[in-house]
Amino acid sequence: MNFTKTELEVINLKAIVDTIDLIINPEVVQVNNRQAYFKTETHQKFFNIILLDFLSPLDGNLSGQKMSCLEHLINICKNPNFNNQNSICLLKSTSTKFKSWLDKEIKVDFWIPSIGKQCKVKLQRKEFIKICGNISKHNFARLTREGKNLQSIIKEEWTSC
C-alpha cells in the first residue's frame, strides 16, 4: 500500500496509542504511589505480553517500516506532522526517557533449582522485559530461542552464581 507521510504517521500513532491503552488499562494494572499493582498473575502476564508487543517490530507493510512502536514514536517526535507550537515537546522527552530506561543495564536475581544456586545476571532492561513477555506468551515447547538466549546470558555471568 502507498501511504503519504502524514497517513503513515496517523497509522503508527494509532497503533502506538492502542497498545499503550492496553498496557495501562486499569482492569489490568493499578498505579498507587507511583507503583504498579496487578490484580492477578494473569493480568501481569497480559501486561508483559502487550509490553513485549510495544517493543517488537510492527508489520512493515502497514506501518511503513518494520520497527517497534517505541522506535516509530521516537521517529515521529524527530519530524512530526502535527506539531503545534512545540506541542510535541513532552511526548518527545517522555519517549526518550523511556528508551533510556529500557536501554539501562540492570542486575536480575534468579534461582536455578536444578543446581540449587541463586544467580545474578546483567542485561538491558528491555531484554529482560522481552524474556518475561515471551515466557508469559508461550508454553515451554515454543521457548527454545528464549532458552538459548538465557543460556548465553548465564554463561557470560556465570561467575556471579
C-alpha positions as CSV (number, residue, x, y, z in Angstrom):
1,M,0.0,0.0,0.0
2,N,1.2,3.5,-0.7
3,F,0.5,6.0,2.1
4,T,1.6,9.6,2.4
5,K,4.0,10.5,5.2
6,T,1.1,12.0,7.2
7,E,-1.1,8.9,6.7
8,L,1.8,6.7,7.9
9,E,2.2,8.9,11.0
10,V,-1.5,8.6,11.8
11,I,-1.4,4.8,11.3
12,N,1.7,4.5,13.6
13,L,0.2,6.8,16.2
14,K,-3.0,4.8,16.2
15,A,-1.0,1.6,16.8
16,I,1.1,3.2,19.5
17,V,-1.9,4.7,21.4
18,D,-3.9,1.4,21.1
19,T,-1.0,-0.5,22.5
20,I,-0.4,1.9,25.4
21,D,-4.1,1.9,26.2
22,L,-3.9,-1.9,26.6
23,I,-0.7,-1.7,28.7
24,I,-2.1,0.8,31.2
25,N,-5.6,-0.5,31.2
26,P,-7.0,0.0,34.7
27,E,-8.6,-3.5,34.5
28,V,-5.0,-4.9,34.2
29,V,-2.8,-2.6,36.2
30,Q,-3.4,-0.3,39.1
31,V,-1.0,2.5,39.9
32,N,-0.8,3.7,43.5
33,N,2.0,5.9,44.9
34,R,4.0,5.5,41.7
35,Q,4.0,1.7,42.0
36,A,2.1,-0.7,39.7
37,Y,0.0,-3.5,41.1
38,F,-1.6,-6.3,39.1
39,K,-4.9,-7.9,40.2
40,T,-3.8,-11.4,39.3
41,E,-0.8,-13.2,37.8
42,T,-2.9,-13.5,34.6
43,H,-3.1,-9.7,34.5
44,Q,0.7,-9.4,35.0
45,K,1.3,-11.9,32.1
46,F,-1.1,-9.9,29.9
47,F,0.8,-6.7,30.7
48,N,4.2,-8.4,29.9
49,I,2.8,-9.7,26.6
50,I,1.4,-6.3,25.5
51,L,4.6,-4.5,26.6
52,L,6.5,-7.1,24.5
53,D,4.3,-6.2,21.5
54,F,5.1,-2.5,22.1
55,L,8.8,-3.3,21.9
56,S,8.6,-5.7,19.0
57,P,8.6,-4.6,15.3
58,L,5.2,-3.8,13.7
59,D,4.2,-5.2,10.4
60,G,6.2,-3.1,7.9
61,N,3.6,-3.5,5.2
62,L,1.1,-1.3,7.1
63,S,3.4,0.9,9.3
64,G,5.8,1.8,6.6
65,Q,8.9,0.3,8.3
66,K,9.5,-2.8,10.4
67,M,10.1,-1.0,13.7
68,S,8.7,-1.2,17.2
69,C,6.0,1.2,18.5
70,L,8.7,3.0,20.6
71,E,11.0,3.4,17.6
72,H,8.1,4.8,15.5
73,L,7.2,7.2,18.3
74,I,10.8,8.5,18.6
75,N,11.0,8.9,14.8
76,I,7.6,10.8,14.8
77,C,8.9,13.1,17.5
78,K,12.0,13.9,15.4
79,N,10.0,15.0,12.4
80,P,6.3,15.4,13.4
81,N,3.5,16.4,11.0
82,F,1.2,17.6,13.8
83,N,3.4,19.7,16.0
84,N,1.6,22.9,17.0
85,Q,3.7,25.5,18.9
86,N,6.1,22.7,20.1
87,S,3.2,20.6,21.5
88,I,5.5,17.5,20.8
89,C,7.9,18.5,23.5
90,L,6.5,16.5,26.4
91,L,5.9,13.4,24.2
92,K,9.5,13.7,22.8
93,S,11.1,13.9,26.2
94,T,9.0,11.2,27.7
95,S,9.7,8.7,24.9
96,T,13.4,9.5,25.0
97,K,13.4,8.9,28.8
98,F,11.5,5.7,28.4
99,K,14.0,4.5,25.8
100,S,16.9,5.3,28.1
101,W,15.2,3.5,30.9
102,L,14.8,0.4,28.7
103,D,18.4,0.6,27.5
104,K,19.8,0.7,31.1
105,E,21.7,-2.3,32.2
106,I,20.2,-4.0,35.3
107,K,21.1,-6.9,37.6
108,V,18.5,-9.6,37.9
109,D,18.5,-12.3,40.7
110,F,17.1,-15.7,39.8
111,W,17.1,-19.2,41.2
112,I,18.3,-22.3,39.3
113,P,16.7,-25.2,41.1
114,S,18.5,-27.9,39.1
115,I,21.8,-26.8,40.6
116,G,20.5,-25.2,43.8
117,K,22.0,-21.8,43.1
118,Q,20.9,-18.2,43.3
119,C,22.4,-16.2,40.5
120,K,22.7,-12.6,39.3
121,V,22.9,-11.6,35.6
122,K,23.4,-8.2,34.0
123,L,21.3,-7.4,31.0
124,Q,19.5,-4.5,29.4
125,R,16.0,-3.9,31.0
126,K,14.4,-4.2,27.5
127,E,16.0,-7.6,27.1
128,F,14.6,-8.7,30.5
129,I,11.2,-7.4,29.5
130,K,11.3,-9.4,26.2
131,I,12.3,-12.6,28.0
132,C,9.4,-12.1,30.5
133,G,7.0,-11.3,27.8
134,N,7.9,-14.3,25.7
135,I,7.8,-16.6,28.8
136,S,4.3,-15.2,29.5
137,K,3.2,-15.6,25.9
138,H,4.4,-19.1,25.0
139,N,4.5,-22.6,26.5
140,F,7.8,-24.4,27.1
141,A,7.7,-26.0,23.6
142,R,7.9,-22.6,21.9
143,L,10.6,-21.1,24.1
144,T,13.7,-22.7,22.6
145,R,15.1,-19.4,21.3
146,E,14.5,-17.8,24.7
147,G,16.1,-20.7,26.4
148,K,19.3,-20.3,24.3
149,N,19.3,-16.6,24.9
150,L,19.1,-17.2,28.7
151,Q,21.9,-19.8,28.4
152,S,24.2,-17.3,26.7
153,I,23.4,-14.6,29.3
154,I,24.1,-17.0,32.2
155,K,27.4,-18.2,30.6
156,E,28.6,-14.6,30.4
157,E,27.7,-14.0,34.0
158,W,28.4,-17.4,35.5
159,T,31.0,-16.1,37.9
160,S,28.2,-14.3,39.9
161,C,26.4,-17.6,40.6
